[in-house]
Amino acid sequence: MMWGWGIVIMVICMVLMARMMGHGMFGSRSHESERQTGDAPERTLDNRLARGEIDVDEYERLGDALQRTHKADQRVGPER
């Protein structure tokens, strides 16, 4: 009778581990590398334009500001 509960608990643990691995909870670098590419601000800007939160003029103004900031960051170098 006890072995039945052991199997149930083992299956539940396996399902939970599979879900965590799928969401990157065990050190997956996919989300971290995505953040480090630097394109997250541009993607956010694209999404805001697509949702109608900003118009094309604002999009271009903010895009130019992002480019200037990115160029300035490259001249300074990575923070340590």
C-alpha positions as CSV (number, residue, x, y, z in Angstrom):
1,M,0.0,0.0,0.0
2,M,2.9,2.4,0.8
3,W,4.5,1.9,-2.6
4,G,1.4,3.4,-4.2
5,W,1.9,6.7,-2.5
6,G,5.6,6.6,-3.4
7,I,4.8,6.3,-7.1
8,V,2.3,9.2,-6.9
9,I,4.9,11.4,-5.2
10,M,7.6,10.4,-7.7
11,V,5.4,11.3,-10.6
12,I,4.4,14.6,-9.1
13,C,8.1,15.4,-8.5
14,M,9.0,14.5,-12.1
15,V,6.2,16.7,-13.5
16,L,7.3,19.7,-11.3
17,M,11.0,19.2,-12.3
18,A,10.0,19.1,-16.0
19,R,8.0,22.3,-15.6
20,M,10.9,24.1,-13.8
21,M,13.4,23.1,-16.5
22,G,11.0,24.4,-19.2
23,H,10.8,27.7,-17.4
24,G,14.6,28.1,-17.0
25,M,14.6,27.7,-13.2
26,F,17.6,25.4,-13.2
27,G,20.2,27.8,-14.4
28,S,19.1,28.1,-18.0
29,R,20.9,30.9,-19.7
30,S,18.3,31.6,-22.4
31,H,16.6,34.4,-20.5
32,E,19.9,35.8,-19.2
33,S,21.5,35.9,-22.6
34,E,18.4,37.5,-24.0
35,R,18.8,40.3,-21.5
36,Q,22.4,40.8,-22.2
37,T,22.0,41.3,-26.0
38,G,20.9,44.8,-25.4
39,D,17.9,44.7,-27.8
40,A,15.3,44.6,-25.0
41,P,14.8,48.4,-25.0
42,E,14.3,48.4,-28.8
43,R,11.9,45.5,-28.5
44,T,9.9,47.4,-25.9
45,L,9.9,50.4,-28.1
46,D,8.6,48.4,-31.0
47,N,5.9,46.9,-28.8
48,R,4.7,50.3,-27.6
49,L,4.4,51.5,-31.2
50,A,2.5,48.4,-32.2
51,R,0.1,48.8,-29.3
52,G,-0.5,52.5,-30.2
53,E,1.0,53.8,-26.9
54,I,3.3,56.1,-28.9
55,D,3.2,57.6,-32.4
56,V,5.8,57.3,-35.1
57,D,7.5,60.6,-34.2
58,E,7.8,59.6,-30.6
59,Y,9.1,56.2,-31.7
60,E,11.8,57.8,-33.8
61,R,12.8,60.2,-31.1
62,L,13.1,57.5,-28.5
63,G,14.9,55.2,-31.0
64,D,17.5,57.9,-31.7
65,A,18.0,58.4,-27.9
66,L,18.5,54.7,-27.5
67,Q,21.1,54.6,-30.2
68,R,23.0,57.6,-28.7
69,T,22.9,55.9,-25.3
70,H,24.1,52.6,-26.8
71,K,27.0,54.3,-28.6
72,A,28.0,56.2,-25.4
73,D,28.0,52.9,-23.5
74,Q,30.3,51.3,-26.1
75,R,32.8,54.2,-25.8
76,V,32.9,53.9,-22.0
77,G,33.2,50.1,-22.0
78,P,31.6,47.5,-19.7
79,E,31.1,48.2,-16.1
80,R,33.1,46.2,-13.6
